[in-house]
Amino acid sequence: MSLTHGPSLGARAPDFSALEFRAALGMFATGVTIVTARAANGRLIGMTANSFNSVSIHPPLVLWSLARAAGSLAVFSQGSHYAINVLAADQMTLAQRFASKDVDRWQGVEFVEGQAGAPLLKGVVASFECFNRSRYEEGDHVIFIGEVERCAHRAGSSPLLYHGGRFFAEHPL
């Protein structure tokens, strides 16, 4: 059975506004991450992202996306490695700080250096040290595919969640 229905003529124009699209996307609950790297000049880079998910188990691949307008795009595009830090329920303030502009994101932040130099934040529920395998420019974002070289997690830890523009802590059913 074929899943294709003939040649694609392209997508139809959307019948919704950017605000409606953003609101609909916000209904998908996600975890919250901080993606970190060390620039070639040694400067620490980090930003909050909730656009993260797995791609493949064999090989171990994950993806995340970054706005083309982001000031850190050049560092993440040119660097060989980065780390994805999945935040714990008690790290909302850290998520907000790394999403803010014009603040010292790293002041007082505890971390250890990963094998390839990307910062691994203390207290996270999981971390993924990634080789910067590939990038795809789509729309107003760049999709990064990372090949995971090392990962760690704290079993039983509660993650920080994001839904509808607000942070939440996990509540088991």
Secondary structure, 3 states (H helix, E strand, C coil): CCCCCCCCCCCCCCCCCHHHHHHHHCCCCEECEEEEEECCCCCEEEEEECCEEEEECCCCEEEEEEECCCCCHHHHHHCCEEEEEECECCCHHHHHHHHCCCCCCCCCCCEEECCCCCEEECCCCEEEEEEEEEEEEECCEEEEEEEEEEEEECCCCCEEEEECCEEEECCCC
